[in-house]
Amino acid sequence: MGEIRTLSTSELDAYAAAIEERGYVVAENVIPRSTVESLTATIDRLLVDLDVPFGDNAFLGRHTRRIFNLLARDPVFRSIPIHPGTLPVIERVLDDQCLLSSLTAAEMNPGQEAQALHSDDASHRLQRPGPPSVAVAIWALTDFTRENGGTRLVPGSHRFDRPPRRGDDPETVSIEMSAGSVLLYNASLWHGGGANRSSARRIAIVCNYCAGYLRQEECQLLAIPRAQVEEFEPRLRRLIGYSTYRGLLGHIDGESPESLIDPTIETDMVWRRIGR
Ligand SMILES: O=C(O)CCC(=O)C(=O)O
C-alpha cells in the first residue's frame, strides 16, 4: 500500500483545532501515489465486476456510481479506516471507541449536478449543536476542483441548530485538493458533492465514522463475512464493531464480541472494572 505517513503531534493538534473551529480541514498528500493507483484500479475493476448502476435519484446522483461495503469487496481497502494519517484525527473528534459507520467509493462523472446540502449525522436526530457524534474522511483519488465537483461546504455550520432544509441557499466554499489528500469534517457540517462540469471523473472514498454508542450506517457485523474479519488486524475488527463501548454496549453474554474472533483476548468489560 505504499509508504505510510503518520501525523506529528502538532499536525494532529492543528487538524483537530480546525475541525472544532470551522468544522473541517484538508490533510494534504496523506496517501502515496501508489496507494491512490491501486485503490482506483480496484474500484474500476469492481464497477465492472459488480455491474454497478448509476444513482436512481438526485441525491445519490444520476451520473454517479457508488460501491458500498468496500471492506467486504477487496483487502486493498483494509488500510483506509485505520490509516495513521487520518484515524488519529477522527479519534480526537469522536473518541478511540468510535466505529466505522460506512465505507463507500463514489465515482462522480461529467454532467453530475450538485448534490443537495445535508449533514451526515441528521438521521440520528440528536440535539444540535452537541458533542460531535459522526465524523467523515473523504479520500480524494483524483484531484478535487471547483469544476469537477469538489465537495461544497458551509464553514462553521457544524454549530448550527439544525441540518439544512430544501430551499436553504447559504454561501458555500468548494474544496480543492490534490489526489492523495483527505477532507476531514464533523458530520454536522452542511455539505454536499459539487457539480461536475469537467470532462473527467471525480473519484473518492467516503469513510464515515460514528460514536461507539450509535447505530452504524451500514451494518458492518452482517455485511462482512466472519472469515474475512478473522484476517483483519485487531484495530480494524474493533472499529467495525467487534468491540464494546465503555465495556458494556454491544456485549455478548458479558464478553466483548472480539472474543468471538480471538477467544484468548482479555477485554475491559465494565463488570470486571466494578468488581476490582
Ligand atoms: O462526494 C462528496 O463530495 C460528498 C458526498 C456526500 O456528502 C454524500 O454522498 O453524502
The ligand as an SDF file (V2000), in Angstrom:
LIG
                    3D

 10  9  0  0  0  0  0  0  0  0999 V2000
  -18.8540   13.4920   -2.7300 O   0  0  0  0  0  0  0  0  0  0  0  0
  -18.8390   14.4760   -1.9810 C   0  0  0  0  0  0  0  0  0  0  0  0
  -18.1060   15.4420   -2.1570 O   0  0  0  0  0  0  0  0  0  0  0  0
  -19.7470   14.4810   -0.7820 C   0  0  0  0  0  0  0  0  0  0  0  0
  -20.5690   13.2210   -0.7260 C   0  0  0  0  0  0  0  0  0  0  0  0
  -21.6070   13.2350    0.3170 C   0  0  0  0  0  0  0  0  0  0  0  0
  -21.7150   14.1180    1.1190 O   0  0  0  0  0  0  0  0  0  0  0  0
  -22.5670   12.1320    0.3730 C   0  0  0  0  0  0  0  0  0  0  0  0
  -22.6660   11.3420   -0.5710 O   0  0  0  0  0  0  0  0  0  0  0  0
  -23.2960   12.0290    1.3820 O   0  0  0  0  0  0  0  0  0  0  0  0
  1  2  2  0
  2  3  1  0
  2  4  1  0
  4  5  1  0
  5  6  1  0
  6  7  2  0
  6  8  1  0
  8  9  2  0
  8 10  1  0
M  END
$$$$
